[in-house]
Amino acid sequence: MKETEQPVLAASKTQNGKVNKADAPQRAGAAAAPGARLASAFEAVEKFPALIESRVRVMQAATAETARIGELVEAVESDVALTISVLRFANRAGGNTGNIGSVPQAVDVLKPSGVLAIAGTAPVFDFFESNGGWELRPEQFRVHALATQQAAARIGREIGWGDRDELAVAALLHDIGRLVVSKLHPGRRTYFDAASRTPEQRIREERDQLGIDHALVGGVLARRWNVPQRIAVAIERHHTEDAEGLAAIVATADMVAHYSQGEAVAPERLREMAKRSGLGAEGLRELLYELPYPREADSRVSEPCPLSNRELDVLKHLSEGMVYKQIAGEMQLSVSTIRTHLHNVYGKIGAVDRAQAVLTARDCGWI
C-alpha cells in the first residue's frame, strides 16, 4: 500500500466517523491531504443524488390536502439518498441521536414538511443519466440496493424478523462504503466487477490492495450519521464469515440480489449465510426462484379474502397513509400488536412490504 494511503486507513477505523488525528503521521503536510480526502468522500456520500422520480413522489405525498404518510414513507424508503438524509436529520433532532433507525420513525420526527424540505433541496439524477461525477453510477447503485432490500424483506417475512423497517434501511444502505471507496480510489474498476468476481473476492482485493474495505468504511459512515449501532454493525459485518442476526440477513440478501442480476456468487457461501440468517434450504430455493420480481397471483382470478376483520381494518388504515403509531391510536391497540397484525397480513397474502400488501388487497377488492 502506498505511504499516502495509510492515514486514510487509520481514519476509517474510528468509531464515530471522524478523522483520528492522533493516528496520522506527524510530518507537516503529509497527513492533511489523506484526511481531507476522507472527509471529502464522506461529505460526497451525504450529497449523493436522489432519483428525480423519488423526489416527485415525496412532494406529491407531502403536499396532498391530507399528507399521504404511507406513500411518503414508501418514496423515501426506496431511495438511497433520501433515506440517508432523513435518517441524518432525524437523528440530529432533539434527543433522538442513535434512536431513529427506520424511515417511518424519521418521518414521524421530521413531519411531512421536514421531509419535503429535505427532498426539495436534494441533488438529483434521472434514469439513464450520466454518472454526474461518480465512479459508481447512481442508477447502478440504486438498482442493486433496491434488489437487496427486496430480498431482505422476503427473508425477514420468512423467518419472522421483528423490525422489518430497520431491516429495510440496513439492506438499502449496506453498500454505502463502496461510494466512499470509489471517491478515494477513482479508476479502480476491478473492485466493482461483480460479473466475474464474487462479493468475497472483491472485498479481499480491497483489503489487500487498498488496506480498507467498503463494509468497514460503511459502518464508520453509518456511525457518523448517528444511526442505531445495530444498523451500523450490520453494514460493517455483512461480508464477515461469522455474520449473524441482521448482518447475516443483509449478507444473504446481498448475494441473492447479485444472483438475480446475473452476477457472480459462491453457492456454498450463500447457503451458509442463509442458514446463519435462519432461512432454510427450501426457503432459499423459493427466494432464488421468485426474485428479482415476486410472482404475483393473476388478479383476474377471484379469491376469498384470507384476512380477519381486524387485519383488514389495520390494512385499510395503512392504505389511508397512517403510520403504525397512528393506527394503534385509532384502533386502541399497541404498536407491537399492529406490527403483529401486519406481519400476519404479509404472510397470508404473500406481500413483502406495506405497498405491495395494499396494492394486492385493492386489486382483489378486499379494501
Helices and strands as residue ranges (DSSP letters): G 3-5, H 6-12, G 21-23, H 32-46, E 50-51, H 52-62, H 69-77, H 80-90, H 103-121, E 124-125, H 138-159, H 164-172, H 176-184, G 189-192, H 199-210, H 214-224, H 229-237, H 246-260, H 267-277, H 281-290, H 309-319, H 324-331, H 335-349, H 354-363
